[in-house]
Amino acid sequence: MTHACHALYCSEPVPPRLLMCRAHWDLLPPPAQRIVEHHYRQGQETDKRPSPLYVLAANIARTVVALRERKIGERQALDRLRLASMVAAQQRITPEQVKEMVGAMGLEDELLHKHGEARRG
């Protein structure tokens, strides 16, 4: 059984345990890859119960790849991060955890501040 790569507009089949096809996975910086792998739980693709931190990591990773491929612009990336942050808050993930994950995945603070976002902390 396979599913489509979770990168934006990609339909490459991948095994259920993988988030993305090799080409898109390789667009992620190694720290981002490690974060996704760290929050993956064996069997989550079978029981359909990934952790909230895995879902957050996957959403940020998808944003990183889409931005690197220029499939979305900086404004859209910021909107995606805001949405991921709101969903994370509902899952009791702190803003600090979100900010740490965003930074570790290679999305620079400039992306968040270019559009007038205030520093929180």
HUVEN-V36560 format. One record per residue. RES is the residue in three letters. SS is DSSP state (hx for helix, st for strand, lp for the rest). PHI is phi in radians with two decimals (* if undefined). NEAR is the number of other ideal C-beta (glycine too) atoms within 12 Angstrom. Layout:
res=(RES,RES)
ss=(SS,SS)
phi=(PHI,PHI)
near=(NEAR,NEAR)
//
This chain:
res=(MET,THR,HIS,ALA,CYS,HIS,ALA,LEU,TYR,CYS,SER,GLU,PRO,VAL,PRO,PRO,ARG,LEU,LEU,MET,CYS,ARG,ALA,HIS,TRP,ASP,LEU,LEU,PRO,PRO,PRO,ALA,GLN,ARG,ILE,VAL,GLU,HIS,HIS,TYR,ARG,GLN,GLY,GLN,GLU,THR,ASP,LYS,ARG,PRO,SER,PRO,LEU,TYR,VAL,LEU,ALA,ALA,ASN,ILE,ALA,ARG,THR,VAL,VAL,ALA,LEU,ARG,GLU,ARG,LYS,ILE,GLY,GLU,ARG,GLN,ALA,LEU,ASP,ARG,LEU,ARG,LEU,ALA,SER,MET,VAL,ALA,ALA,GLN,GLN,ARG,ILE,THR,PRO,GLU,GLN,VAL,LYS,GLU,MET,VAL,GLY,ALA,MET,GLY,LEU,GLU,ASP,GLU,LEU,LEU,HIS,LYS,HIS,GLY,GLU,ALA,ARG,ARG,GLY)
ss=(lp,st,st,st,lp,lp,lp,lp,lp,lp,lp,lp,st,st,st,lp,lp,lp,lp,lp,lp,hx,hx,hx,hx,lp,lp,lp,lp,hx,hx,hx,hx,hx,hx,hx,hx,hx,hx,lp,lp,lp,lp,hx,hx,hx,hx,lp,lp,lp,lp,hx,hx,hx,hx,hx,hx,hx,hx,hx,hx,hx,hx,hx,hx,hx,hx,hx,lp,lp,lp,lp,lp,hx,hx,hx,hx,hx,hx,hx,hx,hx,hx,hx,hx,hx,hx,hx,hx,hx,lp,lp,lp,lp,hx,hx,hx,hx,hx,hx,hx,hx,hx,hx,lp,lp,lp,lp,hx,hx,hx,hx,hx,lp,lp,lp,lp,lp,lp,lp,lp)
phi=(*,-2.37,-2.44,-1.35,-0.88,-1.49,-1.21,-1.00,1.13,-1.81,-2.05,-1.07,-1.24,-2.39,-1.04,-0.97,-1.33,-1.70,-1.36,-2.45,-1.20,-1.04,-1.06,-1.33,-1.02,-1.20,-1.35,-1.36,-1.11,-0.89,-1.08,-1.17,-1.03,-1.11,-1.14,-1.05,-1.10,-1.08,-1.60,-1.27,-2.04,-0.95,1.65,-1.12,-1.30,-1.58,-1.52,1.03,-2.27,-1.18,-1.23,-1.00,-1.21,-1.16,-1.05,-1.07,-1.04,-1.12,-1.15,-1.17,-1.04,-1.07,-1.17,-1.00,-1.13,-1.08,-1.18,-1.12,-1.48,1.07,-1.48,-2.36,-1.65,-1.09,-1.10,-1.14,-1.09,-1.10,-1.07,-1.11,-1.18,-1.08,-1.10,-1.04,-1.16,-1.15,-1.11,-1.05,-1.06,-1.16,-1.72,1.15,-1.61,-1.32,-1.01,-1.13,-1.12,-1.10,-1.05,-1.09,-1.18,-1.05,-1.13,-1.16,-1.50,1.70,-1.55,-1.16,-0.97,-1.01,-1.06,-1.31,-1.74,-1.02,-1.86,1.44,-1.27,-1.43,-1.19,-2.04,2.80)
near=(9,14,19,19,28,34,33,26,17,24,15,20,16,23,17,21,20,26,39,34,24,18,16,32,29,18,30,36,23,15,22,35,28,19,31,38,22,19,29,24,21,14,13,22,22,13,11,12,13,26,21,25,28,30,30,40,38,39,41,45,45,38,39,43,38,30,33,26,22,14,20,23,17,23,17,20,35,27,22,32,38,24,21,35,29,17,21,31,18,14,20,14,28,18,22,15,24,35,27,22,37,39,24,27,38,27,37,19,20,16,29,28,16,15,18,9,20,9,11,14,12)
//
